[in-house]
Amino acid sequence: MTRRIAIFDFDGTLVGGDSLLPYLGRVAGRMRSGLVFARAVRAGLMSAGANPDDDLRTRIKAGMLRRALAGVPLTVARNAAERMRGWQQWYEPTLTALKRHADAGDMVVVATGGLSLYIPILLEGLPVDRILATDMEVRDGVLTGQMQDGNCVRGEKARRVAALLHEAGPFDETHGYGNRPSDLPFLALMSHPTVIPTVPRR
């Protein structure tokens, strides 16, 4: 029997747009989240080159998460995730591919830089076997604002995908769906990579 796995990016691949800012808006309010984003961009640009192991997008994301989520009770963060229901605008060609893989008995995985605080809610009802996402650190029921085990994008996403292939494999076929350029590192690990034009939010 042929063993296959299909791994899908989320933002810009399965859905239009990016899910992080809408989520932070539900936690901190739209106006404050916009201010958080602006300050994180400014701080990220000012610290360019300070840490060669971090790229600009990760620095900006880390700043946003720290400013918006530090000190937020986990219950509040989960309630905000509940309010994300219905946000997603599915990209039908990729969604159809996901369901086709599931119907064929393939292992279906979503690998995303989105937060594990809300991604499972947005994927409810879909035949997804595993989720690889960005986890947030929690202490005594309160978010610290720090990412736990890194930002699940680009090289880190590829590292986690490689670990999953080793853990759950071997597979006869590996199918990947993502957008360029951020998903190219994990797509390079796939025997059947599919590059999706980044899907905008309508």
Helices and strands as residue ranges (DSSP letters): E 4-8, H 20-28, H 30-46, H 56-69, H 74-82, H 92-103, E 107-115, H 119-122, E 130-139, E 142-148, H 154-168, E 173-178, H 184-187, E 192-195
